[in-house]
Amino acid sequence: MARDSAQGRPATHGPLLSKASASDEIKLRQKIKDGSRLMPGYKHTLKDGQIDQVIAFMKTIEQPLTRLAVARAGE
């Protein structure tokens, strides 16, 4: 797995997801809409209700996720 040398953690396609990063909903909502250096913006893709669902999900994550596992057919 590639490493993000500046932070010494596995490289991801966006910021680490966790309950701690969901504490400031206003900033988080803006980051989801506008994106950042590590993540594209979703203001043209997600509706406000969908962004609410993303924030609600993030509040359930105890430890930061570095990647999401997706089960593929046949695995």
C-alpha positions in Angstrom: 0.0 0.0 0.0 1.3 3.5 -0.9 2.3 5.7 2.0 1.6 9.4 2.5 5.1 10.4 3.6 4.1 13.8 5.0 1.8 12.2 7.6 3.3 8.7 7.9 0.1 6.9 7.2 -1.3 4.9 4.3 -2.3 7.1 1.4 -6.0 7.6 0.8 -8.1 9.3 -1.7 -9.5 11.7 0.9 -9.3 12.7 4.5 -9.5 10.1 7.2 -13.1 9.3 8.2 -14.0 9.1 11.9 -16.3 10.5 14.6 -13.5 13.0 15.5 -13.5 14.5 12.0 -17.3 14.9 12.1 -17.3 17.2 15.1 -17.7 20.5 13.2 -20.6 19.8 10.9 -20.5 23.2 9.2 -16.8 22.8 8.2 -17.4 19.1 7.2 -20.4 20.0 5.1 -18.4 22.6 3.3 -15.5 20.2 2.7 -17.8 17.6 1.3 -19.3 20.2 -1.1 -16.1 22.0 -2.1 -13.6 19.2 -1.7 -9.9 19.6 -0.7 -6.5 18.9 -2.0 -7.1 15.2 -1.3 -10.8 14.9 -2.2 -13.0 16.1 -5.0 -16.0 18.2 -4.2 -19.5 16.7 -4.4 -21.7 19.8 -4.5 -22.9 18.9 -8.0 -23.3 15.2 -7.2 -24.9 15.0 -3.7 -28.0 16.6 -2.5 -28.2 18.1 1.0 -30.0 15.1 2.4 -27.3 12.8 1.1 -24.6 14.9 2.7 -26.6 14.7 5.9 -26.4 10.9 5.6 -22.6 10.9 5.0 -22.2 13.1 8.1 -24.4 10.7 10.1 -22.4 7.7 9.0 -19.1 9.4 9.9 -20.4 10.0 13.4 -20.7 6.2 13.9 -17.1 5.5 13.0 -15.0 5.1 16.2 -11.5 4.6 14.7 -10.4 6.4 11.5 -10.9 4.5 8.3 -8.0 4.5 5.8 -10.0 2.6 3.2 -13.4 1.0 2.7 -13.5 -2.7 1.9 -16.0 -3.6 -0.8 -17.0 -7.3 -1.3 -16.7 -8.3 -4.9 -18.5 -11.2 -6.5 -16.6 -14.4 -6.1 -14.5 -13.3 -3.2 
